[in-house]
Amino acid sequence: MPKIYNGDLTKMFDISGKKAMIFGGAGGFGKAIAEGYAANGCSVCISSRREEALKEACADIEKVAAPGVKVMYLAGDAGDEAFVKHCVDVVTGPEGLGGCDILVNAQGINKKMFSHDIDTDFFEKMLHTNITSLMLTCKYFGIWMKNNNLEGQEFVPVEAGQPNTNKGYGKIINFGSVRGIRAVANGGGGNVPYNTTKGAVEMLTKAFAADLRPNVQVNAIGPTITYTPMMVGILPPDENVRNGIAGSLPAQRIGYEIDVVGPAIFLASAASDMVTATTIYPDGGLVATS
């Protein structure tokens, strides 16, 4: 039976007691979401390739975490299939979080390359990090959610080549971009590789939503240009100058990490049970007005 919320109306956005796996959680969007989840009572496991950065991020997350929240990390490459399987086993096991309700894919890399300068090796690296890793995490965590978060329903064995008819619940949140549906004007800004990978995230999200139906909702968040650690040194250091870049938008500013936390909490909560196969754009109005 597809889930329909019939609980306390003051608890629709409540994620306390939930368990989230967040790839790309050592910094930027992923860390901001991990802090938001932990502050609202959701236990989190963050992952990245950089163990020292993960240790520092966990310390910051623990500072804002609600009582009883578990914060842990797993270091590795989300594009490595064996590592993703390991993450599922650890996170859902007794030494991890004991289950998984929410998957966030905030990993990604970018390099500006005009068409005549595209480095094929780096382009393929972007495809692997920005798309293949999402396929792997959605596949294995999505399967686990569908087969295990059954809430009393009986498990139905899955046959090769046939749809999985189990109705376990879960929330998957992928990170796209406004550049997944809008190319950059006035020459493109060297965004052919980035636009390509983020456009693929849009369709990957829709396709997984169809595949994992009816109780695993798969959505994306598509930010505008945002002042993350990756953009320090690229965007102007002065806040007013930075915001001036987006002065023509309705919001009259660029994005900041906190702008994705609210949408991520909504998409992780029961309030979004009828929202799937879509993208929320915390973009200050860019998509609507460009």
GUROFI-813964 format. One line per 10 residues: number of its first residue (from 0); for each residue x, y, z of N, C-alpha, C. Coordinates in steps of 0.2 Angstrom, whole numbers. Last residue first. Example, Ala and Ser with C-alpha at 12.3 -4.5 7.8 and 13.67 -1.06 7.14 Angstrom:
BEGIN
1 = 64:-11:35:68:-5:36:64:0:39 ~ 66:-28:39:62:-22:39:66:-16:39
This chain:
BEGIN
289 = 75:166:-80:81:166:-85:79:163:-92 ~ 66:165:-70:67:172:-74:72:172:-79 ~ 66:152:-65:59:155:-67:60:162:-71 ~ 79:150:-62:76:146:-67:69:149:-70 ~ 81:160:-52:85:160:-58:81:156:-63 ~ 76:161:-39:72:163:-45:75:163:-51 ~ 85:156:-30:83:164:-30:79:166:-35 ~ 86:143:-29:90:146:-34:89:154:-34 ~ 82:129:-25:84:135:-21:89:139:-24 ~ 72:119:-33:77:123:-35:78:129:-30
279 = 69:102:-33:67:108:-30:73:113:-31 ~ 63:90:-44:69:94:-42:66:100:-39 ~ 56:73:-44:56:81:-46:62:84:-43 ~ 52:61:-40:54:62:-47:54:69:-49 ~ 39:66:-28:44:61:-30:46:63:-38 ~ 29:69:-15:34:72:-19:39:67:-22 ~ 21:63:-6:18:64:-12:23:67:-17 ~ 29:65:6:27:58:4:24:58:-3 ~ 34:76:13:35:76:5:33:69:3 ~ 31:75:26:28:80:22:29:80:15
269 = 40:66:31:34:63:29:30:69:25 ~ 57:71:25:51:70:30:45:68:27 ~ 66:74:16:67:68:21:62:67:25 ~ 62:86:10:62:80:6:64:74:10 ~ 63:95:22:57:93:19:57:87:15 ~ 77:94:23:73:92:28:66:90:26 ~ 81:100:10:83:93:12:79:90:18 ~ 75:113:11:73:108:6:75:101:8 ~ 84:118:22:77:117:23:74:112:18 ~ 97:117:16:95:113:22:88:112:23
259 = 100:126:6:98:119:4:96:115:10 ~ 104:137:12:98:137:8:96:131:6 ~ 116:136:19:110:135:23:104:135:18 ~ 126:139:9:125:132:11:118:131:14 ~ 119:151:-2:123:149:3:121:142:6 ~ 118:159:-18:116:155:-13:121:154:-8 ~ 117:177:-22:119:170:-23:117:166:-18 ~ 104:189:-23:110:186:-20:111:179:-23 ~ 91:193:-27:96:198:-27:102:195:-23 ~ 79:186:-29:82:186:-22:88:191:-21
249 = 77:188:-43:72:190:-38:75:191:-31 ~ 92:193:-51:87:188:-49:83:191:-43 ~ 102:203:-53:96:203:-57:91:198:-55 ~ 112:200:-44:108:206:-43:102:206:-47 ~ 122:190:-43:115:188:-44:110:194:-43 ~ 133:197:-41:133:193:-47:126:191:-49 ~ 131:203:-29:130:207:-35:130:203:-41 ~ 136:194:-20:128:194:-21:127:199:-27 ~ 149:197:-21:147:191:-22:140:191:-24 ~ 149:210:-15:151:209:-22:149:203:-25
239 = 145:208:-2:141:212:-7:143:211:-14 ~ 156:199:2:149:197:2:145:201:-3 ~ 172:197:-5:167:202:-2:160:200:-3 ~ 178:188:-12:178:187:-5:173:192:-2 ~ 171:181:-27:174:187:-24:173:186:-16 ~ 174:164:-31:170:169:-31:173:175:-27 ~ 187:157:-30:184:158:-36:179:164:-36 ~ 189:157:-17:195:159:-21:192:159:-28 ~ 177:145:-14:182:150:-11:188:151:-15 ~ 170:135:-19:170:141:-23:174:147:-19
229 = 171:125:-10:174:124:-17:175:130:-21 ~ 164:129:1:172:129:1:175:128:-6 ~ 151:139:-7:153:133:-4:161:134:-3 ~ 140:149:-12:147:150:-9:148:144:-4 ~ 133:144:-28:133:144:-20:140:145:-18 ~ 122:146:-41:129:147:-39:129:148:-31 ~ 107:136:-36:111:140:-40:118:141:-38 ~ 103:118:-34:105:125:-31:107:129:-37 ~ 92:107:-34:96:110:-39:98:117:-37 ~ 89:91:-27:90:98:-26:94:101:-31
219 = 78:78:-31:84:81:-32:83:88:-29 ~ 71:62:-26:70:69:-28:77:72:-29 ~ 61:48:-23:68:50:-26:67:57:-29 ~ 54:38:-11:53:45:-15:61:47:-17 ~ 48:23:-9:54:26:-9:54:33:-14 ~ 35:18:-12:36:22:-5:43:24:-4 ~ 32:11:-23:29:18:-22:31:22:-16 ~ 47:14:-34:40:16:-32:37:10:-27 ~ 59:13:-40:59:12:-33:52:13:-30 ~ 57:18:-54:59:11:-52:58:9:-45
209 = 54:31:-53:49:26:-56:51:19:-54 ~ 65:36:-47:59:37:-43:54:32:-46 ~ 75:33:-56:75:29:-50:69:30:-46 ~ 71:43:-66:71:35:-67:71:31:-61 ~ 73:55:-59:67:53:-62:66:45:-63 ~ 87:54:-57:83:55:-52:76:53:-54 ~ 92:53:-70:93:48:-66:89:48:-60 ~ 88:66:-75:85:60:-77:86:54:-73 ~ 97:74:-67:90:76:-67:86:69:-69 ~ 110:69:-70:107:68:-63:99:70:-63
199 = 111:74:-83:110:67:-81:108:65:-74 ~ 113:87:-80:108:85:-84:106:78:-83 ~ 126:86:-74:120:88:-70:113:87:-73 ~ 134:83:-84:133:78:-78:127:80:-74 ~ 133:94:-93:131:87:-95:130:82:-89 ~ 137:105:-85:130:104:-88:128:97:-90 ~ 151:100:-84:146:101:-78:139:101:-80 ~ 155:101:-98:156:95:-94:151:95:-88 ~ 152:115:-102:150:109:-105:150:102:-101 ~ 156:127:-96:152:122:-92:149:116:-96
189 = 163:138:-100:167:132:-99:163:127:-95 ~ 153:149:-102:158:149:-96:162:142:-95 ~ 144:151:-112:144:145:-109:148:144:-103 ~ 142:162:-120:148:158:-121:149:152:-117 ~ 130:168:-115:136:172:-117:142:168:-117 ~ 123:157:-102:123:161:-108:130:164:-110 ~ 123:140:-98:126:147:-96:126:151:-103 ~ 108:130:-98:115:131:-100:117:139:-98 ~ 98:123:-87:99:129:-90:107:129:-91 ~ 97:110:-81:92:112:-85:93:119:-89
179 = 108:109:-73:106:103:-76:100:104:-81 ~ 111:121:-67:114:120:-74:112:113:-77 ~ 105:120:-55:101:124:-61:104:123:-67 ~ 108:103:-51:110:110:-51:105:114:-56 ~ 108:90:-40:108:92:-46:111:99:-46 ~ 110:78:-28:111:85:-29:112:86:-37 ~ 96:68:-22:102:69:-26:103:76:-27 ~ 89:59:-9:90:66:-12:96:66:-15 ~ 77:47:-5:83:48:-8:84:55:-11 ~ 69:39:8:70:45:5:77:46:2
169 = 57:25:10:64:28:10:64:35:7 ~ 49:9:13:49:16:12:56:19:12 ~ 44:-6:3:48:-3:9:48:5:7 ~ 37:-15:-5:35:-8:-4:38:-4:2 ~ 42:-26:-18:42:-24:-11:40:-16:-11 ~ 44:-29:-32:37:-27:-30:36:-25:-22 ~ 55:-26:-44:55:-27:-37:48:-24:-34 ~ 52:-33:-60:52:-27:-55:52:-30:-48 ~ 65:-45:-67:58:-43:-65:58:-37:-60 ~ 78:-49:-68:74:-47:-74:67:-45:-73
159 = 76:-61:-55:81:-57:-60:77:-55:-66 ~ 64:-58:-42:67:-62:-47:71:-58:-52 ~ 64:-56:-25:64:-53:-31:68:-57:-36 ~ 51:-61:-13:58:-62:-16:58:-59:-23 ~ 44:-49:-2:42:-53:-8:49:-54:-12 ~ 40:-48:15:45:-47:10:43:-52:4 ~ 25:-41:22:29:-47:20:34:-46:15 ~ 25:-27:33:23:-30:26:28:-36:25 ~ 31:-20:43:26:-26:45:24:-29:38 ~ 39:-10:37:34:-9:42:28:-14:43
149 = 49:-11:28:43:-14:26:37:-12:31 ~ 63:-9:24:59:-4:28:52:-5:26 ~ 68:-19:15:69:-19:22:65:-15:26 ~ 67:-16:1:67:-23:4:66:-24:12 ~ 69:-3:0:63:-6:-3:62:-13:0 ~ 82:-1:6:76:3:9:69:-1:6 ~ 90:-8:-3:90:-10:5:83:-7:7 ~ 88:-2:-15:86:-9:-14:85:-11:-7 ~ 94:10:-11:87:10:-13:84:3:-13 ~ 107:7:-9:103:9:-3:96:9:-5
139 = 110:3:-22:111:-2:-16:107:1:-10 ~ 106:13:-31:105:6:-32:105:2:-26 ~ 111:25:-26:104:24:-27:102:17:-27 ~ 125:22:-27:122:23:-20:114:22:-21 ~ 126:20:-41:128:15:-36:125:16:-30 ~ 122:33:-46:119:26:-48:120:21:-43 ~ 132:41:-40:125:41:-38:121:35:-40 ~ 143:37:-47:143:36:-40:135:36:-38 ~ 140:41:-60:140:34:-59:140:32:-51 ~ 139:55:-59:134:51:-61:134:44:-59
129 = 150:61:-53:144:65:-53:138:61:-55 ~ 161:52:-55:160:55:-49:153:58:-48 ~ 160:49:-69:161:44:-64:158:46:-57 ~ 161:62:-75:155:57:-76:155:52:-71 ~ 173:66:-71:167:70:-69:161:65:-70 ~ 181:57:-78:181:57:-70:175:61:-68 ~ 179:61:-91:176:54:-88:176:54:-81 ~ 185:73:-90:178:73:-92:175:66:-89 ~ 198:70:-88:194:73:-82:187:73:-84 ~ 201:64:-100:201:60:-94:198:63:-88
119 = 198:74:-109:194:68:-109:195:64:-103 ~ 197:91:-107:202:85:-105:197:79:-105 ~ 192:103:-118:190:98:-113:195:92:-113 ~ 195:114:-125:200:113:-120:198:107:-116 ~ 185:117:-133:191:116:-137:196:114:-132 ~ 174:120:-124:174:114:-128:181:112:-131 ~ 181:125:-108:178:126:-114:179:120:-119 ~ 179:119:-92:183:118:-98:179:120:-104 ~ 180:119:-75:178:123:-81:182:121:-87 ~ 176:106:-65:181:109:-68:179:113:-74
109 = 170:97:-51:168:102:-57:175:105:-59 ~ 161:84:-42:167:88:-44:166:92:-50 ~ 152:77:-28:153:80:-35:159:83:-36 ~ 140:72:-16:146:71:-19:146:74:-26 ~ 127:71:-11:130:78:-11:137:78:-14 ~ 115:61:-9:120:61:-13:123:68:-14 ~ 107:54:5:109:60:2:115:60:-2 ~ 94:44:11:101:44:7:101:51:4 ~ 86:38:25:87:43:20:94:43:17 ~ 85:27:33:78:30:30:80:35:25
99 = 93:13:38:93:19:34:87:21:31 ~ 100:4:52:95:5:47:97:11:43 ~ 110:6:62:105:1:63:99:1:58 ~ 121:13:60:115:17:63:109:12:64 ~ 133:1:65:132:8:62:126:11:65 ~ 133:-10:71:138:-6:73:138:1:70 ~ 122:-17:66:122:-15:73:127:-10:75 ~ 119:-10:49:120:-15:54:121:-12:61 ~ 118:0:40:112:-3:42:113:-9:47 ~ 131:4:39:126:9:41:120:5:43
89 = 137:-8:34:139:-5:40:134:-1:43 ~ 131:-11:21:131:-16:27:133:-13:34 ~ 132:1:14:126:-2:16:126:-7:22 ~ 146:1:13:143:7:17:136:4:19 ~ 149:-10:5:151:-10:12:148:-4:16 ~ 143:-5:-7:140:-11:-3:142:-11:4 ~ 152:5:-9:145:7:-8:142:1:-4 ~ 164:-2:-11:164:2:-5:156:4:-4 ~ 161:-9:-23:162:-13:-17:162:-8:-10 ~ 160:2:-32:155:-2:-30:155:-6:-24
79 = 166:18:-30:168:11:-30:163:7:-27 ~ 161:31:-29:161:28:-36:164:21:-36 ~ 163:34:-17:157:32:-18:156:30:-25 ~ 177:30:-8:175:32:-14:168:30:-16 ~ 179:33:10:180:29:4:177:33:-2 ~ 175:32:27:180:35:22:180:31:16 ~ 162:36:36:165:30:32:169:33:27 ~ 156:41:52:159:42:46:161:36:43 ~ 143:47:63:149:43:62:151:44:54 ~ 133:51:77:136:54:71:142:49:70
69 = 117:49:84:123:46:83:126:49:76 ~ 108:58:96:109:57:89:116:54:89 ~ 106:61:110:104:54:107:106:53:100 ~ 102:78:108:103:72:112:101:66:109 ~ 106:85:92:102:84:97:104:78:101 ~ 121:93:86:117:87:86:112:87:92 ~ 131:102:86:124:105:85:119:99:86 ~ 143:95:88:142:101:92:134:103:92 ~ 143:85:78:141:83:85:140:89:90 ~ 148:93:67:141:90:68:138:88:75
59 = 161:95:71:156:100:70:149:98:70 ~ 166:81:71:166:86:77:161:92:77 ~ 163:78:58:160:75:63:160:79:69 ~ 173:86:51:166:87:50:161:84:56 ~ 185:80:56:183:87:57:176:89:57 ~ 183:68:50:184:68:57:182:75:59 ~ 183:71:36:177:68:39:177:69:47 ~ 196:76:34:190:81:34:184:78:37 ~ 203:64:36:204:70:41:198:75:40 ~ 198:56:25:197:55:32:198:60:37
49 = 191:59:10:196:62:15:194:61:22 ~ 181:54:3:187:51:2:192:53:7 ~ 166:53:13:170:56:8:176:52:8 ~ 151:52:22:156:49:19:159:54:14 ~ 142:51:38:144:55:32:150:51:29 ~ 127:46:45:134:44:43:136:48:37 ~ 116:52:58:119:53:52:126:49:51 ~ 100:54:66:107:51:66:110:51:59 ~ 90:68:69:92:62:64:99:60:65 ~ 87:79:76:86:72:79:88:66:75
39 = 90:91:71:83:89:71:82:82:73 ~ 104:91:71:101:96:75:93:94:76 ~ 106:82:60:108:80:67:104:85:72 ~ 101:89:49:98:83:51:99:82:58 ~ 110:100:49:103:101:49:99:95:52 ~ 122:93:47:121:97:53:114:98:54 ~ 120:87:35:121:83:40:120:87:47 ~ 119:99:27:113:95:28:114:90:34 ~ 132:103:28:127:108:30:121:104:31 ~ 139:92:22:140:94:29:134:98:32
29 = 134:94:9:133:88:13:134:89:20 ~ 138:107:4:131:105:5:130:99:9 ~ 154:107:12:149:110:8:142:108:9 ~ 160:91:19:160:99:18:154:101:13 ~ 158:78:20:164:81:24:164:89:23 ~ 148:71:13:147:74:19:152:78:23 ~ 147:64:2:149:71:1:148:75:7 ~ 133:55:7:139:55:3:141:62:2 ~ 125:51:21:126:57:17:133:56:14 ~ 111:42:28:118:41:25:119:47:20
19 = 101:43:42:103:46:36:110:44:34 ~ 87:39:51:94:38:50:96:39:43 ~ 76:47:64:78:44:57:85:43:57 ~ 74:53:76:74:46:76:76:43:69 ~ 66:67:68:69:64:74:69:56:74 ~ 60:73:58:64:68:56:68:65:62 ~ 45:81:55:49:78:60:53:73:57 ~ 35:87:48:42:88:45:47:85:50 ~ 23:83:54:24:81:47:32:82:45 ~ 19:86:67:25:81:66:27:80:59
9 = 7:92:68:13:96:70:19:92:69 ~ -2:82:64:0:88:59:6:92:61 ~ 1:66:67:0:72:70:2:77:65 ~ -4:56:53:-2:57:59:-3:64:62 ~ -5:51:40:-11:52:44:-10:53:51 ~ 1:50:24:2:52:31:-4:53:34 ~ 2:35:15:-2:42:16:-1:44:23 ~ 11:24:5:10:27:11:6:34:10 ~ 4:11:-5:7:17:-4:6:21:2 ~ 4:-6:0:0:0:0:4:6:0
